[in-house]
Amino acid sequence: MSAKKRVAVVGVGTMGSQAAWRLAARGAEVVGYDRFAPGHDRSAAGGETRIFRSAHFEDSRYVPLLQHADALWEQLQQDTGRELRRLTGCLLMGPTEHHQMATVLQSIAEHGLDHEVLDVEALAKRFPQFRIEDGDAAVLDRRAGFIRPELTIQTAARRAEELGARIHRYTTVREIVPSGNGVEVRTDDGSERFDAAVVSPGPWVNDLLPDLPWEVDIRRLISAWYVPTTDSWFGEERPAFIRTAPTHCYGLPSPDGISVKLGLSRALHRPAGDPNQLDRTVQPEELEIFTELIGRYMPDLNPDPTRLSVYMEGYTESSRPLVGPLPGGQGNEHIVLLAGFSGHGFKLSPAFGDIAADLALDGASPQPIDFISTLERTEA
């Protein structure tokens, strides 16, 4: 990079905080904008913990990106002295013939990932808190664990500021317009010109960019915390866990050793509606699926939750994120979009922040992103 570039980061949350850090670390002049402030709980980043894993259910092509993210998680922790991630392992469970379990085993084989396959007897002895059924498989991904989302976002944003970035908190961006050989970012306080912009608006993507050729379905998701009735959940090993089928769900023992957080997949989330009017009240009937899962697979959890939280996530039709320049030319190549991560984004966020920095500063990235790039999309 020859001249120092000015880059706006619109939305300093899961992806934007990481993009601001990576851009500032590479010497760019970074200005961030957030309608709230880094680490807020009004979007998808709350809930105390998120899963990091090396193996991937959906597509083995994510594994090199996970490995890049893995290295950047280590770097951010080293640079800041904060524990943002703890590697406790992650149990991946489901019917052997299910396509997601097949993808997990494929990604492990292709990339030589550190793992262990557990049969029913081994699982029952080592992790008695879980029940699996005939025909199920269980894989322990050893290079996995949990991430602290709120702390991560605040830490990445603060690190970006230490490196020279400026962040406008409680400042809503109304419009991003190509302008000459750059872009103009417009807020209620005025407008500012940049060489490029990284746009990571989370559930507000359809409001900010209404003319996108791809639909981003904004869903309202529930996290629920349950207290165990035995000590099995907080033994020497405390892995996160994911079950693929018949009901896709995930969970994480809480870092404080008191409760277990459970969450569900896209199909079980209601549409969010207006992201500015999120219904944060959980109705009793919305907990029925959690109660069924506990009774079938995790009977050592008390079925009455002690805590409930509501968030939002954006999903694409293919479940692959939108990463790359806005389509249409006419200056849109200076606007880098990060959106629609479909529930898979947080563990990969340092990698996507780094990729956004590549695209904003150099126009291309050495990372293998063809399968998620906006330049390669065909879905309507």
Sequence and secondary structure as in RCSB ss.txt:
>XXXX:A:sequence
MSAKKRVAVVGVGTMGSQAAWRLAARGAEVVGYDRFAPGHDRSAAGGETRIFRSAHFEDSRYVPLLQHADALWEQ
LQQDTGRELRRLTGCLLMGPTEHHQMATVLQSIAEHGLDHEVLDVEALAKRFPQFRIEDGDAAVLDRRAGFIRPE
LTIQTAARRAEELGARIHRYTTVREIVPSGNGVEVRTDDGSERFDAAVVSPGPWVNDLLPDLPWEVDIRRLISAW
YVPTTDSWFGEERPAFIRTAPTHCYGLPSPDGISVKLGLSRALHRPAGDPNQLDRTVQPEELEIFTELIGRYMPD
LNPDPTRLSVYMEGYTESSRPLVGPLPGGQGNEHIVLLAGFSGHGFKLSPAFGDIAADLALDGASPQPIDFISTL
ERTEA
>XXXX:A:secstr
  S  EEEEE  SHHHHHHHHHHHHTT EEEEE SS TT SSSSS SS EEE SS SS GGGHHHHHHHHHHHHH
HHHHHT   EE   EEEEEETTSHHHHHHHHHHHHHT  EEEE HHHHHHH TT    TTEEEEEESS EEE HH
HHHHHHHHHHHHTT EEETT  EEEEEEETTEEEEEETTEEEEESEEEE  GGGHHHH TT SS  EEEEEEEEE
E BSSSGGGSS   EEEE SSS EEEEE TTSS EEEEE GGGSEE  SGGG      GGGGHHHHHHHHHH TT
B SS SEEEEEEEEE TTS  EEEE SS TTGGGEEEEE  TT  GGGHHHHHHHHHHHHHHS  SS  TTTBGG
G    
